Amino acid sequence: MGLFQSVALRTVERKLKEISGEKVPIIAGHKLLYTCNLRCHMCPFWRRPDPLLLSVDEERKMLDTLADFSVSYMGFEGGEPFLRRDLPEILRLSHDRFFTSIVTNGWMLKDHFREVKDYLDFMFVSIDGIGKVHDRLRGMDGSFEKAREGIVAASAEIPVALSSTITSENADQVDQITAFATEMNISVSFQVAYDYSTAEKMSPPSEKLKSAIYRLLELKKSGAPLMESREYFQSVIDSWYNGISWKCKPWLTINIDPQGRVVLPCYVLNEYTGSGRIWEMDLPKVWNSVDWKIYESCNKCALSCYLEPSLFSWSNFTMVKERIIDGILSYLRA
């Protein structure tokens, strides 16, 4: 069975489970490791020690468990995933089962992307500013140029987008970052920095962030290559500035830490702390034992992996086109 057929089958299975009242995720995220070669000011993860990481066989067990639970999309991140020498083998296992993506800081990308290009449907490269702004936020001189070189090389063979975190130091650079994505002929995804307890407090001041989000909404409407929907930016504005909350559906996204443990209830509320190896538990039972309703009005983050699936509606043609039709056409053209 091909990838499209297996994903389509899991989509049907997921819908049948949802009809019966079961909560089922569509997206999975997995930190392959915490170790990183950069020292981003706003990130807590490189500060964590890495115990023994999962073996390739354990990664396979995790992926099989997620496939059995009807997950369709698998995203890998870190730390820096390219620091794992077994990355190609892990991505191959994932690509046999899911639409697969990865997030990288780009430092090693130019030299190593060909090792993984056949096992990826999409790649995100982190860019948090132009030139020295990016280097300062990433804690390493030369990181912008390394990422730029990697983007040029990889985007010729893999669908690539920038991933940019809006902080107090770069909120005024959203135009420049978007222009850089346009120049590179790729898309860009913007996230708002979350102030983790073990990282530097980098979330933008309220009015500065408001201006940045309004500007991104304008850019989106003008046809700029922003991955987030218009509804995404409007929901952030409505929630944080107009008192109109969006209904979060965190059960649509499941995260697994570097030791294979399920992160509950979500990525940010417990700062990515997992408990219980995923292949050793009754995952549907564990997932559906959570009282998800108490998190519906949380609105503490603006992570698109939670906000976008929560907003998605089949009756909204623009969202269907951007999230489903355009994605399928891009995949078929690759």
ABEGO torsion letter per residue (X at the ends): XBAAAAAAAAAAAAAAAAAAGBBBBABBBBBABABBABBBAABAAAABBBBBBBBAAAAAAAAAAAAAAGBABBBBBOEBAAABAAAAAAAAAAAAABBBBBBBAGAAAAAAAAAAAAABABBBBBBAEBEAAAAAAAGBBGAAAAAAAAAAAAAAABBBBBBBBBBAAAAAAAAAAAAAAAAAGBBBBBBBBBBBAABBBABBBAAAAAAAAAAAAAAAAAGBBBABBAAAAAAAAAAAAAGBBBBBBAAABBBBBAAGBBBOABAAAAGGBBBEBAAABBAAAAAAABBAAAAAAAGABABAAAAAAAABBAABAAAAAAAAAAAAAAAAAX
